[in-house]
């Protein structure tokens, strides 16, 4: 694997601009190229998430047509699947509804053959059995209950350090100072990544997870260059550890596993993208979303402040309410029926977790944060079935410790300035969240 990209070749690792900055700049310079969305239920449009107005569109679908097909979108034709029952049904049939990169992968974006054929990125979340099984089993030991217990003290210590550095009574960006700092630090530990370069992980995550880049061939090429830089950096780490004794970090686990030790360069990069985006965006966006949700529902914040025993359930409810990844995609492998809808082989099925987590048939008052919600754990933010997020326990642990350490400091966070959401239909979260702290 290491010979696929020479580790001694000089590389300058880019740290700017971000994917969203490049995308906004490109469309500003090419206004005629803006994607055109005409179908009222085409929820692939990123502006509804940027402006936080997606809720009534999905509510209308759930009420009128929980499974429906839209055609002629910038991302091609696809089926919307919007309820808990239907999504779980699809996820429970992985042979019928494929996740494989060979069929299009796990996001709504339609691969452009003239661009992507030379840089496909297989990853185990975008594989079907049996290949998926072996690779998932390789990294799963990093997320066992025993590993969570082993890491909990270190996570608590780092969380305490980050919170203790925050200014009181001054406006600052919670995303940058807390959410990014905590999640990139956790990723650095998981990979055994050099601490001084940890912010590269955030940069790579943002470029990897931006589905909208796929609409602009020029930016796809730019992204490939950034991912090659990432692959070069990690190849260096791989080579350093290839002949060393096994260690608990994810790179060493890959090196010493039968399922992953012979990966090609693109497959190595693909699995890095999976682990970085999964480990970064899910937790980072929920850490920011919790703060804004408590500010929007002060009575729930008061419950949290009065009774810290509610924290474990509050974590589940916040993950449900925020839904840090909006969707996953599957592709039908044969003609089939989906609750009365004729699905054809090759049809794209988009599972809208962001809608299922507001499913009125499962969650009472779904648009309200309720940290005492009895069935909060039924959320689908981590998916369902064989592809359920392998790092779910770690995300929950990080969020629980964050809330516990905030409570221990009697930290109340008020949104006081700029709130900037991600312009994306896949990653759902904040780019900026300006806040001030006070004691409760």
PEKACOR-V882797 format. One record per helix or strand of 3 or more residues. SS is the DSSP state (helix for helix, strand for strand). FROM is the first residue (numbers start at 1). TO is the last residue. Records with the same first field share a line. If there is no record, write none. Layout:
SS=FROM-TO + FROM-TO
This chain:
helix=2-4 + 19-29 + 31-33 + 47-50 + 55-64 + 84-91 + 101-103 + 113-116 + 124-126 + 131-143 + 145-164 + 174-191 + 195-197 + 199-209 + 211-215 + 217-241 + 250-255 + 265-296 + 298-306 + 308-322 + 353-356 + 376-378 + 385-387 + 392-408
strand=67-73 + 76-81 + 327-332 + 336-338 + 341-343 + 348-352 + 411-421 + 430-439
